[in-house]
Amino acid sequence: MSFRAKKFLSYYKPYAGLFFTDMFCAFVLAATTLLFPLCTSYITKELLAMNTSEALSRIYLVGAVMLLLVVIHTACNTFVDYMGHMMGAKMEGDMRRELFDHYQKLSFSFYDERKTGQLMTHLTGDLLSLAELYHHGPEDLVIGLLKLSGVIIILITINLPLALLTLLFFPIMTVFAFYFNRKMNIALRKSKDRIGDINAQVEDTLAGIRVVKSFTNEEIEKGKFAYTNHRFIDSRREGYKNEAFFSSGMNAFTQLITITVIILGAVAIAGNSLTLADLVTYLLCVSIVVEPVQRLVNFARLFQEGITGFNRFMEVMEVAPDITDRVGARDIECVRGNLEFKNVSFKYRDDYGYVLRNLSLDIKAGEYVALVGYSGAGKTTLCSLIPRFYEASGGEITLDGKNIQNITLRSLRKHIGIVQQDVYLFAGTVAENIAYGKPGAEPEEIIEAARKANAHDFIMALPDGYDTDIGQRGVKLSGGQKQRLSIARLFLKDPAIIIFDEATSALDNESEKAVQSSLEKLTGSNRTTIVIAHRLSTVRNAQRIIVLGDNGIAEQGTHDELIARNGLYASLYNYQLRI
């Protein structure tokens, strides 16, 4: 058995008891259905030929038995329908949780290459199809096969030649079903890819809705959506066409079987080789054939949809995280904050050029260092290597003398705080977003962190204070307010190393001063501080300014030393003074 097959079946294990109960009820469903034509046959062939008074009592008894069968059938059908669906939903939930947990393990490089909408489709549409397969698949297969085999046995018992003629249709039906199922599977796979493209387009447009409206480009976005929507419709057209041929063909086969039975049965009655009572029973059995055939057809459809979804699910699950804890990696508790880059090189992909090449840099514990340089020089990349958001392509980075690859990711990142230019706040309240820096923080700690970040006053001016809902990505707050909340989060986290990635470059002067004041408080307490600066005036007080150029570190020193040197830093600084 292949790995994927074992993985597929493994999700039944936690619900084995429920699954086997469900299958038992499915078996009872099939059995009770087959008993109805047998009861009818018994009445028409045996009881109607008996003495009237005795026949009536037995007819009533058989009627009571049939009513009992209805009760049993209804009870089992209700269990299968309700508990079976719940089993499928629970299995879907397990897979969704596993996939989401896997998403958390994957590095930035994985997300650099994929669209959010496609990843969301894996969590929703693909797993929904799987839930239907997990629940309905075994039921339809068991009920369909039991009913079909039972009906065939009954038909053979009634009239072997007529049964054999009827069964001649089944090989043709099987070939027909397999042919169109294969075509439906191909179309379905394409359709799932296209719906992922729609999700990606919608996510992209809605995330940037303010930019769309500010440029009055609603029509452009409508055009993009219409294009992806049209591609989805085209992909479904092929699927629906094959599905229509499949369904219509199966119904036609069923009707041909019924016609064959009626005509040949009538001929057999005329030739005294079949009784009318047997023909009635035979027709009742043929009518039952329709339902198991439909179930098997439904199983084929669910199997194609579910397996397509499962393969897409496994394609992501089989992506191994490229940044993981090394064997023997250990937690680090007491961090002083000494960072050293030893001949570090990095490129985002093998076929890309180097962003950093053989860079060496030593940052002392508690030192306030600024990184400056032209866009694309590798400032943000260098800082992203410290918490191992990306893995260095060569060289070594150490923290307090320990290779960061020998430190567990959780422990390493626990001691690093990052404030970015593009602040991300989660939907929820002010308090919830600040507490993200220290889950479970007490209200007093949250308020104290907000005070240190110069955020308490504006928070209290909000409609509900710390309980104010800030909207998706904090849209109800200004840029400066969002930055101060992100800084409050860091005060709660209290890391030994802080990285500011152009945290004030997009703010107005007043907001910048408020945020700068918060940052100065945060950089105290002997924390190692690395600031990526766009506005060079904000890092004049840095203990050391490192200027990155095309070939790594171009120069370094204090502000005054670099101005006196009249090199790249002086050129950048003087240029900013003129604009």
MOTABEL-V62685 format. One record per backbone hydrogen bond with DSSP energy under -0.5 kcal/mol. NH is the residue of the N-H (numbers start at 0). CO is the residue of the C=O. Records with the same first field share a line. If there is no record, write none. Layout:
NH->CO + CO
This chain:
5->1
6->2
7->3
8->4
9->5
10->6 + 7
11->8
12->9
14->11
15->12
18->14
19->15
20->16
21->17
22->18
23->19
24->20
25->21
26->22
27->23
28->24
29->25
30->26
31->27
32->28
33->29
34->30
35->31 + 32
36->32
37->33
38->34
39->35
40->36
41->37
42->38
43->39
44->40
45->41
46->41
47->42
48->45
49->46
54->50
55->51
56->52
57->53
58->54
59->55
60->56
61->57
62->58
63->59
64->60
65->61
66->62
67->63
68->64
69->65
70->66
71->67
72->68
73->69
74->70
75->71
76->72
77->73
78->74
79->75
80->76
81->77
82->78
83->78 + 79
84->80
85->81
86->82
87->83
88->84
89->85
90->86
91->87
92->88
93->89
94->90
95->91
96->92
97->93
98->94
99->95
100->96
101->97
102->98
103->99
104->100 + 101
105->101 + 102
107->388
109->106
110->106
111->107
112->108 + 109
113->110
118->114
119->115
120->116
121->117
122->118
123->119
125->120
126->121
127->123
128->124
129->125
130->126
131->127
132->128
133->129
134->130
135->131
136->131 + 132
137->132
138->134
139->135
140->136
141->137
142->138
143->139
144->140
145->141
146->142
147->143
148->144
149->145
150->146
151->147
152->148
153->149
154->150
155->151
156->152
157->153
158->154
162->158
163->159
164->160
165->161
166->162
167->163
168->165
169->166
170->166
171->167
172->168
173->169
174->170
175->171
176->172
177->173
178->174
179->175
180->176
181->177
182->178
183->179
184->180
185->181
186->182
187->183
188->184
189->185
190->186
191->187
192->188
193->189
194->190
195->191
196->192
197->193
198->194
199->195
200->196
201->197
202->198
203->199
204->200
205->201
206->202
207->203
208->205
210->207
211->207
212->208
213->209
214->210
215->212
216->211
220->216
221->217
222->218
223->219
224->220
225->221
226->222
227->223
228->224
229->225
230->226
231->227
232->228
233->229
234->230
235->231
236->232
237->233
238->234
239->235
240->236
241->237
242->238
243->239
244->240
245->241
246->242
247->243
248->244
249->245
250->246
251->247
252->248
253->249
254->250
255->251
256->252
257->253
258->254
259->255
260->256
261->257
262->258
263->259
264->260
265->261
266->262
267->263
268->264
269->265
270->266
271->268
272->267
273->267
278->274
279->275
280->276
281->277
282->278
283->279
284->280
285->281
286->282
287->283
288->284
289->285
290->286 + 287
291->287
292->288
293->289
294->290
295->291
296->292
297->293
298->294
299->295
300->296
301->297
302->298
303->299
304->300
305->301
306->302
307->303
308->304
309->305
310->306
311->307
312->308
313->309
314->310
315->311
316->312
317->313
318->315
319->317
323->321
325->404
328->325
329->405
334->332
335->333
338->336 + 362
339->397
340->360
341->339 + 395
342->340
343->358
344->393
345->355
351->348
354->345
355->345
358->343
360->340
362->338
363->361
366->363
368->366 + 528
369->543
370->530
371->369 + 545
373->547
376->373
381->377
382->378
383->379
384->380 + 381
385->381 + 382
386->382
387->384
388->383
389->383
392->344
393->344
395->341
397->339
398->401
399->337
401->398
403->396
405->402
406->403
407->329
411->407
412->408
413->409
414->410 + 411
415->412
416->496
418->498
419->417
420->500
422->420
424->422
429->467
430->465
432->428
433->429
434->430
435->432
436->433
437->434
440->437
444->441
445->441
446->442
447->443
448->444
449->445
450->446
451->447
452->448
453->450
454->449
455->449
458->454
459->455
460->456
461->458
464->461
466->463
467->464
469->427
472->424
473->470
474->471
475->469
476->473
481->477
482->478
483->479
484->480
485->481
486->482
487->483
488->484
489->485
490->486
491->487
492->488
493->489
495->414
496->414
497->527
498->416
499->529
500->418 + 498
501->499 + 531
504->501
506->503
511->507
512->508
513->509
514->510
515->511
516->512
517->513
518->514
519->515
520->516
521->517
522->518
523->520
526->522 + 523
527->495
528->366 + 526
529->497
530->368
531->499 + 529
532->370 + 530
535->533
537->534
538->535
539->536
541->538
542->367
543->367
544->556
545->369 + 543
546->544 + 554
547->371 + 545
548->551
551->548
553->546 + 551
554->546
556->544
558->539
561->557
562->558
563->559
564->560
565->561 + 562
566->561
570->566
571->567
572->568
573->569
574->570
575->571
576->572
577->573
578->574 + 575
